[in-house]
């Protein structure tokens, strides 16, 4: 009887550990150093392009990023000013989004994009 309980508990833990969806995370942060709004837009575009994101200006202070990987698509809005930026979920395809959770890979894509934006803001040689 004790062995059955241990096997059952192990099976439950294994299933929980293999969850395909996780709570969705938002990204963002503060840019490194000083920069104009145009410089910040260029930094976001370079960061996204380096990771395979298609970045589109949506107007001053707003960028839209689209990542297509195999049959998956993630779309984010990136509002920004000269000091900070946010990365917000906009839509997705084949990522099991249900309003609060999403495929576990999505959050790592957002963290990678966030980190790349921060690196670009620190590497911008045109800043004064």
N, C-alpha and C positions, 0 to 999 in steps of 0.2 A: 504494500500500500504506500509506504514512504517513497519507494523507488518511482512509482507511478506519478506521485505528486512532484517529485524532482524533475522527471522527464517532462511533465506538463508545464511546469514553471519555466524550464529551459526553452521549450518550444514557444511559449508566449513571449519570452524575452527576445528570442531570435526574430520573431515576426515584428515586434516593435522596433528592433534595431534595423530592420530592413525596410522601414517605412519609406515609401516613394515620395510622400508629400510632407512638407514641414510648414510651420507658420511663415508667412511672407515677411521679408525684411525690407525696410526702406534704407537707402544709403544717403551719403552726403558728408559734408565737412567744410572746413575753412580752407580757402586757398592759402598757399605759401606766398608770402611777400605781397608787394603791391602790383596792381595790374588794372588796365582799363577794361571796360565791358567787352570791347572787341578782342582784347588779348585773352580774356577768360573764355570767350566763345572759341577762339582758336585752340586753346589748351584742351577744352572738352572735345573738340573735333579730333585733334591729334590722338588723344587718349583713347577715344572710342575706335578710331580707324586702326590703331595698333592692335586692338583686340578683335577686330572683325565686325564691329558695330557700324551700321550705316547711320551717320549723324545728319540731321536736317534742322536748319534754323527754322524756328516757328515764330520769330519776332525777337525784338530786344529782350534779353533775359530769359529766353526759353529755347531749349534744344530738345529734339525728339531723337531717341536712339532706338534702332531696330537691330536685333541680333537674330540671324537665321542659322541654325545648326541642324543639319540633316532635315528632319521633318518638324523640328521645333522652332517656334518663333517667340521672342520676348520683345515687347515694346515698352519703353520707359520715357517719361517726361523728366527733363532736367531743368528746373528753374534755377537761375543763378543771378547773382549780382557781383560786384567787384570783390566782395569779401568771402562769400560762401555759396554753396550749391547743395541741392537735394536731388536724389534719384528716386522717382516715384513710379510705381507700377502703373501702366496705362492699359495694356492688353497682352494677350498671349494666345498661342495655338499649340495644342498637344503638350501642354505643361500641367494638366490636371488642376488648373486654378478653380477654386470654388468660393472665392470671396474672402477667405482667411488663410488658406493654405495653397501651396504650389509645389511643383516638382522640386526636389531637394537641390538640384543643380542650379536653379535660378538664383538662389541667394549667393552662391559662390561667384556667379557671373557678375552680380551687382557689386560684391566686394572687390572683385578684380577691376571693374570699371572705376569704382571709387578710388582705389589705390592708384590706378593709372592717371586719373585726373590730378590727384595730389602730386604725383611725380612730375607731371607736365607743368604744373604751376610753379614748381620749384626749379625746373630746368629751363624756363623761358628766358632766353638771352636778351629779349627786346624790352624786358621790364627795366624800369629805372629805380 
